[in-house]
Amino acid sequence: MARIRKFLDWPFFEPAHRELAERLDVWAKAHLAHRTHADDRASVDASCRDLVRMLGSAGWTRYSVPDAARFDVRALALIRETLAWYDGLADFAFAMQGLGSGAISLAGSAELQARYLPQVASGRSIAAFALSEPDAGSDVAAIQCSARLDGDSYVLDGEKTWISNGGIADFYCVFARTHPAEYRPDGSVGARGISAFVVDAGIAGFDIKDRIDVIAPHPLATLSFSACRIPATHRLGVEGDGFKLAMRTLDIFRTSVAGAALGFGQRAQDEAVRHSLRRSMFGKTLADLQLTQAALAEMATELDAARLLTYRAAWLRDRGERATQQVAMAKMAATETAQRAIDRSVQLFGGRGVVHGEIPERLYRDIRALRIYEGATEVQKLIIARELLDAGRAGGIINE
């Protein structure tokens, strides 16, 4: 509890956030601290389903669905930080409920929201966000999966890949091209002409083409659509505005990725401190060595700096302010900092740090994907630079 109390008094938080974090920590300690971590695909799938149900019955996944059309981004980040500290797959299960249904929360019709969101909030349905394609990852505008209007239905054709919860989700928010791509003079693809749809698992013409195994055991898959017919009423928002909807969704949940990274990084620091105090070395403890103290000091300082950036971004989002640059800074700083903290922890553990199943080794696999998911670090740098340059142009700094 001390690790939570030390920053919950920051002015970014309200009493409700402090109460939420403390309740969740008690719940997670009771339900997640001693959970067995499976690595094979079938066990991971089953665990993920169980975790969604657990999180739903305990009331945590309701934070994945906005209250009165407003997401509490600070709550999302706090929940992910706590879950990640205890269990990476629990964090994944929670996060995908929000990201997978976020487009419905933001742009779904009243009918679609009533049909899907209560199921997500209660943990009875598993959601997925289907944006990436084999040739369209960071360059979202390049997607080729198509959706053509045919009477009162859309017909989807194409593939999606790297889809979290692929193969276990009950429904997918799928982004597809409804109008031909527009090419700019420099050869890049414009973002117009993409739309979003809700696609139920098991519908004719929709298949799981391949399952994908990655270093952190998560359900991932490639999806295939072949003459997949869905009702026109399953479109989310205005036709052609799908790119904007995808970016709005990512902008909300990207801050929570930073929260998860902080959880992983903080667990690495806590384990490193505990191990250093116990490990005998050269007639002393590992903690007595100045090199160890330097490593721990760097971990603590960098993690606190990243935490300040993260909760500043979440606070700004909750105030309704535009925070694209601050969100990108938070995501980049938190994931890169956590990677360094975990690497130092592995080093301090020595041989034990690379033994499969040890906490530092598990954290090492958990963190690596977060530097790529929902916008790689390099993309965050481009976003930050773009915001800086746009502000400079608008402010006339070039002529000063």
KAQUI-V69624 format. One record per run of one state. SS is the DSSP state (a for helix, b for strand, c for the rest). FROM is the first residue (numbers start at 1). TO is the last residue. If there is no record, write none. Layout:
ss from to
SS FROM TO
SS FROM TO
This chain:
ss from to
c 1 1
a 2 8
c 9 14
a 15 31
c 32 40
a 41 57
c 58 60
a 61 64
c 65 66
b 67 67
c 68 69
b 70 70
c 71 72
a 73 86
c 87 87
a 88 107
c 108 109
a 110 122
c 123 126
b 127 130
c 131 132
b 133 133
c 134 135
b 136 136
c 137 139
a 140 142
c 143 145
b 146 150
c 151 152
b 153 164
c 165 170
b 171 177
c 178 182
b 183 183
c 184 188
b 189 189
c 190 193
b 194 200
c 201 205
b 206 212
c 213 219
b 220 231
a 232 234
b 235 236
c 237 240
b 241 241
a 242 278
c 279 279
b 280 281
c 282 283
b 284 285
a 286 288
c 289 289
a 290 318
c 319 323
a 324 354
c 355 358
a 359 370
c 371 376
a 377 394
c 395 396
a 397 399
c 400 400
